[in-house]
Amino acid sequence: MARMGWLVLLTAAFASLAVFEVRNLRALLRLRRNGTRVPGTVVSAERSNRVVRTSERPGVDKTIDIAFRFETVDGRAVEVRPKIKSAVRTVHTGQHVTVAYDPANPEYADILDSKGAVWLHAGAIAFSVVVCASCVWTVVRPGP
């Protein structure tokens, strides 16, 4: 019975994660589709190479720190550092890109030439669904 409780808890946690990621993905896709598009420039796309010191996994953080700059239609200069980091370099420092931003909140912006954030959300959703399905299958499958 304790196993059943853990499976229910695990399923609920990953179902919540899936719902959270679906909301984030929908907002990002809405921004990419309806946001104001302007030219921008990648001002930084460098591997962080920060040393990570944790008791479990000491090593080097090799994610890509990205920053991009653009000018809103009303002339305000904005620089954005996305919270989502990537291990794959999809843009390069100095590269000219197309940016979509929310006019009500210009800091909420995305580089249209890069699909990293979209794939990250989609991957998290897929992983969550697989974990939920596995938990449900463990409970309902026939057998010993």
C-alpha positions, 0 to 999 in steps of 0.5 A, spaced: 500 500 500 505 504 501 508 503 494 501 505 491 502 512 495 508 513 492 506 512 485 500 516 486 504 522 489 509 521 483 504 521 478 501 527 481 508 531 481 509 529 474 502 531 472 503 538 475 510 539 471 507 537 465 501 542 466 506 547 468 510 546 462 504 546 457 502 553 460 509 555 459 510 552 452 503 555 450 505 562 452 512 561 448 508 559 442 503 565 443 509 570 443 513 567 437 506 567 433 503 574 436 509 578 439 512 584 436 518 582 431 524 586 431 531 585 429 536 584 434 543 582 436 546 576 440 551 580 445 553 574 448 553 566 447 558 563 451 559 557 454 559 558 462 565 553 464 563 555 471 566 550 476 560 546 480 561 544 487 556 539 489 557 533 494 553 529 489 556 531 482 562 536 482 564 538 475 564 544 470 557 547 468 558 547 460 551 550 459 551 556 454 549 563 457 545 567 452 544 575 452 541 579 446 539 586 445 534 589 441 530 596 440 523 596 441 518 600 436 518 606 441 526 606 441 527 603 448 534 599 448 532 592 451 537 587 453 535 580 455 538 574 458 533 568 458 532 564 464 533 557 460 540 555 458 542 550 453 547 545 452 547 546 444 549 553 441 544 555 436 546 562 436 553 566 436 555 572 439 554 578 434 549 574 430 543 578 427 537 575 429 529 576 429 526 577 436 519 577 438 517 581 444 511 582 448 510 590 448 507 590 455 513 587 457 519 587 453 523 583 457 519 577 455 522 576 449 525 570 445 530 569 439 525 566 433 532 563 430 533 559 435 528 553 437 532 551 444 526 553 449 521 550 445 524 543 445 526 544 452 519 545 454 516 539 449 522 535 452 519 536 459 512 535 457 514 528 453 518 526 459 513 527 464 507 524 460 512 518 460 513 518 467 505 518 469 504 513 464 509 508 467 506 510 474 499 508 471 501 502 468 504 499 474 498 500 478 493 498 473 497 492 469 494 485 470 499 480 473 502 479 480 
